[in-house]
Amino acid sequence: MTTKQLVKDPLNLIITGVGGQGNVMISLVIGNALVRGGYLVTIGETYGASQRGGPVMSHVRISKETQYSPFIPDGHADIILGMEPVETLRMIGQFGNPDIVTIINPRPIYSIDATGSQAEYPDLDKLMETIKELSAKTWIVSATEEAQKMGNPIFANVVLIGAIVGSGVLPLDEKSLEPVLRETFPKEVEANMAAFHKGVELVRQ
Amino acid sequence: MASIDIDAPGTSQLFIGNEAIARGALEAGIGFAAAYPGTPSSEIMGSLASIAKKMGIYAEWSINEKVAMEAAAGASFAGIRALASMKQNGVNVISDFLANLVMTGIGKAGLVLVSCDDPSAISSSNEQDTRPLAKWLDIPLVEPGSFQEAKDMTKWLFDLAEEIGTICILRSVTRIAHARGNVKLGKLPKKEQKAYFDQIHDLRNLMPTKFMTVPSALRHAFAHLKLDKARETFESSPFNYYLGPDKAELLIITCGSCWLYSQDAVKALKVEDKVGILKLGTLWPLPEKLIEEHLNKSRNILFVEEIDPFLERSVMEMVANLPEGSRRPTFYGKRSGHMNAYGELNPDLVIKAIASILSVGYQPRDIEYAKKAEETAKSYVPERMMTFCAGCPHRATFWAVKNALKLDGRDGLVTGDIGCYAMALGPAGFFQVRTMHCMGAGTGVASGLGKLGQFGFDQPVLAVVGDSTFYHATIPALINGIYNQSNFVLMILDNNATAMTGFQPHPGTGMTAMGEPTKVVSMEALCRSLGVHVEICDPFDLENSTETLLKMIADGSGPRVVIMRRECELVRGRKEKPPYKVHIDPDKCIGEACGCDSLCTRVFHCPGLIWDKKTGKSKIDEVICTGCGVCADICPQGAIIKEAA
């Protein structure tokens, strides 16, 4: 097995969204494909209480040399895969830097704030503009919209796996993902493969 | 994705720490595993139970941690290697048994307790540290510093337990237990196991029966001898090692996930030639000779550890006993204020401490960028509170509770417990719950409050527990209330799963950990057998639930029980389609003009309901809505429409 050199070691990826969107599944699929590719991978994620509508993130750290800690130090993320726009900005605020690459699903998930009312959600266009300004490169991938067209919004997470693989920011190609996806979704292989390839296609457009 | 029983020695798999621990137990040839669910420990039993039948082992979700530990000890007494796993709170529940088990020792087969601690109490009621408990009870304790070690240490710990004849603890923390990393697999043993409880005893012997705590003082002395033996083994353990220069400006002493943070921090600061790291895997008893040797490497020692200053205090204690004239280094850590005395650590906190001690600068990113990113995030990013899931029966339950207590009008209060419904302390459950401590505590507290009538107390008391919590620790408090005729209502939120920790089965579900159908221990039959008045409601029927609660609160006799029964939406949603299609009738919703002041999004606030700023009216988020239809019954205008899907 030949393991490709990384553009940077460790390569630090953050996957972020809201509890229930499939953060853990994405990190698991990507992580397994990377381990099979011969990399050392550490993944730290939010679990438990944060699953219930709270902000969630997975830190994925990829290396050829060392098993890194499950936390990316502040300001040290290389890539953010955002399933939700404000959660993407939340991560940039803490972990971003001028070289950061962002891949974003622009569909908002609204929230309640500490007082129990609905929190004020920022203007979406302005929000996306700000994220672009703070990123070296941004891909906007309408994953939820595409997933709804496919019949179930939950496919958005697999569309996004396709997008990150298609973007070429990770040492992974389509072929390395396919067996992992088949094992992850044995009952719905076709639909998930379609979602995955849709993601690849969208990011390459 | 590899299952923990994959027969592929030498391959590298991506496992969470808990799966690595379970794999280690399999490689050690365990025959018996028992646990009670609790984040961050649940996946140890979860993964073992899923392959137990195939691997010829026995695995169970026990009614609570104490029974899990006792059952596992039973297996060890009969010669079968056994594991009990739980979260840190569970260790409190078993501590009485542990303190006595240390006196008797274990059987011929190894017995291991895994405690997963939760620094920062991310999914817990407290952030208790298991390490001081091991010291207090004279139990050897080890802690893995990587996913690989989580597996390897677990396997080895069974050998150690057998060698010294005592229970051993593996302590893990959230960022090992719940983080993922590479684990290189070993072989799975293939051996037939035969269980037998050996009853041979010699009456001339001082200790005629092995598994008795008497004579206790003598047994206490034996426990100390076993610790001495463990210490000897630990002095040369491969799980303790040093990384760094021969002489260092600073020596870090660390363990667990902090070992990973320390390495990250030293790299980020590029101080590999100045800072050495002594990583300890065997934490109690401490390998004193090994530590003493390493103390000579530096004049400055920094302790990097989470929760309690366990290593810090134990090493200081050790240094105090060094011979006169020994060099005493400067100690940095929680006592000096260089490390947080509470909460979880991370690489940034370690970077900060090292930078401050060595007076080196650290700039994580471009200053201008940092300013802009932080300011933008602060002004744009709204807070996102935890809440009940869309379609959660608990939201409906607490809506009924809120209305019933208000209608009753005597300032009634709710005592709470551990589970998803603890979120009713906040906006998710309309701020209804007033107390939260440990499993079962809400009912015990209620049974005290319900006896305060002679002091003029006349507030109605409603204790709330989940179904799994009811079996775990509530039954004695309920019986206490009956025996002493205390005035309270016990409300059991029965969603047919241990939902908060991942939907594990329990005695009321009719299913075992290994997926076998079993007898249902009916909570209503149990309560009725105690002579208690029981009512069962569907929380989605808001009107009936509110009326029933009101009636039960008004009846001021001894304990009464209301069961709020509806399956967890996350479980139902996996099996069935949504029952309703819900939408807002824009002609009926008068939005900002309505006297309700956006009741549905401001107060009820199911994540499936959003306020559309453009139209000034309510709207359903079709991506989130699960079609439960409860919100249709709260809208005063009848503007939320549910139609059978």
Interface residues (C-beta under 8 A of the other chain):
Chain A: V18 G20 S27 L28 G31 N32 V35 L40 V41 T42 I43 G44 E45 T46 Y47 G48 A49 S50 R52 G53 G54 P55 T66 Q67 Y68 S69 P70 F71 P73 D74 G75 H76 V86 E87 L89 R90 I92 G93 Q94 G96 N97 P98 R107 I109 Y110 S111 I112 D113 A114 T115 G116 S117 Q118 A119 E120 Y121 P122 L127 T130 L134 T144 Q148 P153 V180 E183 T184
Chain B: M1 S12 Q13 L14 T39 P40 I122 S123 S146 F147 Q148 T174 R175 H178 A179 R180 G181 N182 S257 L260 Y261 Q263 D264 A268 N346 P347 D348 I351 P364 R365 D366 Y369 A370 K372 A373 E374 T376 A377 K378 Y380 V381 P382 E383 R384 M385 M386 T387 F388 C389 C420 M423 G426 P427 A428 F430 F431 M500 T501 T601 R602 V603 H605 P607 I610 W611 D621 E622 V623 I624
